[in-house]
């Protein structure tokens, strides 16, 4: 147990945690581990996979406490990025489904009207309505563009989710 705490201390000093903060973190860790040992819980039982990697544990704890920048170097950390990715994925999925449904149903339909003519037979006083034509696929290019764009957006989302799952390090909570 003392060896684990000393390895954490060394890592905290190495990554630039202030000396006073190193002592505070080490004291808290020692107290937590002593309480766990008093309850009959081993180091591995208390820390899980982090017990095998004191350097990663120390860095993650210091970052979580705000004593060093987050390992990914971004403001807001992983949680805000995850929320943004969830929202972007949801919007892309909704647009994809809507565009697919519009293409499948042929909606909206567009009616093309031509200008009416005065009938020459009745002295030019009667109006003959023009024939109208219904264009069933007039909106299809826009729907195909939306479908293509949303499919690309979903592919991007899948790539981002795959990157996130591969970027996780064992023993690190995200």
C-alpha positions in Angstrom: 0.0 0.0 0.0 2.8 2.4 0.9 4.6 1.6 -2.4 1.4 2.5 -4.3 1.2 5.8 -2.5 4.8 6.6 -3.2 4.5 5.8 -6.9 1.5 8.1 -7.0 3.5 10.8 -5.2 6.3 10.5 -7.7 3.8 10.7 -10.6 2.2 13.8 -9.1 5.6 15.5 -8.8 6.5 14.5 -12.3 3.4 15.9 -13.9 3.7 19.2 -12.1 1.3 19.0 -9.2 2.2 21.6 -6.5 4.0 20.2 -3.5 1.2 21.1 -1.0 -1.3 19.4 -3.3 0.9 16.3 -3.5 0.9 16.0 0.2 -2.9 16.6 0.4 -3.6 14.0 -2.3 -1.2 11.4 -0.7 -2.9 12.0 2.7 -6.4 11.5 1.3 -5.3 8.4 -0.6 -3.5 6.9 2.5 -6.7 7.6 4.6 -9.0 6.0 2.0 -6.7 2.9 1.6 -6.4 2.5 5.4 -10.2 2.7 5.7 -10.6 0.1 3.0 -8.0 -2.2 4.6 -9.8 -1.8 8.0 -12.9 -3.0 6.2 -11.0 -6.0 4.8 -10.9 -4.7 1.3 -7.6 -5.2 -0.7 -5.9 -2.5 -2.8 -7.2 -4.3 -5.9 -10.7 -4.6 -4.5 -10.7 -0.9 -3.7 -9.1 0.6 -6.8 -10.0 -2.1 -9.4 -7.8 -2.1 -12.5 -6.2 1.2 -11.4 -4.3 -0.7 -8.7 -2.0 -2.1 -11.4 -1.2 1.3 -12.8 -0.5 3.9 -10.2 0.8 6.5 -12.7 -2.5 6.5 -14.7 -4.4 6.6 -11.4 -2.4 9.5 -10.1 -2.7 11.5 -13.3 -6.5 10.9 -13.6 -7.1 11.9 -10.0 -5.0 15.1 -10.4 -6.9 16.0 -13.6 -10.2 15.2 -12.0 -9.4 17.5 -9.1 -8.4 20.3 -11.5 -4.7 20.3 -10.4 -3.5 19.6 -14.0 -5.1 20.0 -17.4 -7.3 17.1 -18.6 -5.3 14.4 -20.4 -7.1 15.2 -23.7 -6.1 18.9 -23.4 -9.6 20.2 -24.2 -11.7 22.5 -22.1 -14.8 20.9 -21.0 -13.3 17.4 -21.1 -14.9 14.3 -22.5 -18.4 14.8 -21.2 -19.2 17.9 -23.3 -17.8 16.2 -26.4 -20.0 13.2 -25.7 -23.1 15.3 -25.4 -22.3 17.1 -28.6 -21.8 13.8 -30.4 -25.0 12.4 -29.1 -26.9 15.5 -30.3 -25.3 15.5 -33.7 -26.0 11.7 -34.1 -29.7 12.2 -33.2 -30.2 15.1 -35.6 -28.5 13.2 -38.4 -30.7 10.2 -37.7 -33.9 12.2 -37.7 -33.0 14.0 -41.0 -32.1 10.6 -42.6 -35.4 9.0 -41.6 -37.4 12.0 -42.7 -35.7 12.2 -46.1 -36.1 8.4 -46.6 -39.8 8.6 -45.7 -40.4 11.6 -48.0 -38.7 9.8 -50.9 -40.7 6.6 -50.2 -44.0 8.3 -50.1 -43.4 10.7 -53.0 -44.4 13.7 -50.8 -44.6 16.6 -51.2 -46.2 16.7 -54.6 -45.9 19.9 -56.7 -48.6 21.2 -59.1 -47.5 23.2 -62.1 -50.1 25.6 -63.4 -50.0 27.4 -66.8 -51.7 30.8 -67.5 -55.4 30.7 -68.6 -56.7 31.9 -71.9 -59.7 33.8 -73.0 -61.9 31.8 -75.4 -62.0 33.4 -78.8 -65.4 31.6 -79.6 -67.4 33.5 -77.1 -66.1 36.9 -78.1 -63.3 36.8 -75.7 -65.5 37.0 -72.7 -65.2 33.4 -71.3 -62.3 32.0 -69.5 -60.9 28.6 -70.1 -59.0 27.1 -67.1 -55.6 25.7 -68.2 -54.8 22.1 -67.8 -52.7 21.5 -64.7 -49.9 19.0 -64.4 -48.9 17.3 -61.2 -45.1 16.8 -60.9 -44.7 13.9 -58.5 -41.0 14.0 -58.1 -40.2 17.7 -58.1 -38.8 17.7 -54.5 -36.8 14.5 -55.0 -33.4 16.2 -55.7 -33.7 18.1 -52.4 -34.7 14.9 -50.6 -31.9 12.9 -52.2 -29.4 15.6 -51.1 -30.7 15.5 -47.5 -30.5 11.7 -47.5 -27.0 11.7 -48.8 -25.9 14.5 -46.4 -27.4 12.7 -43.4 -25.9 9.4 -44.4 -22.5 11.0 -44.5 -23.2 12.7 -41.2 -24.1 9.3 -39.7 -21.0 7.7 -41.1 -19.0 10.5 -39.5 -20.8 9.9 -36.2 -20.0 6.1 -36.4 -16.3 7.0 -37.0 -16.3 9.3 -34.0 -18.0 6.7 -31.7 -15.4 4.1 -32.9 -12.5 6.5 -32.1 -13.9 7.2 -28.7 -14.2 3.5 -27.8 -10.7 2.8 -29.0 -9.2 5.9 -27.2 -10.3 4.7 -23.8 -7.5 3.5 -21.6 -7.9 0.6 -19.2 -8.5 1.8 -15.7 -9.5 5.3 -16.7 -13.0 6.5 -16.1 -14.4 8.8 -18.8 
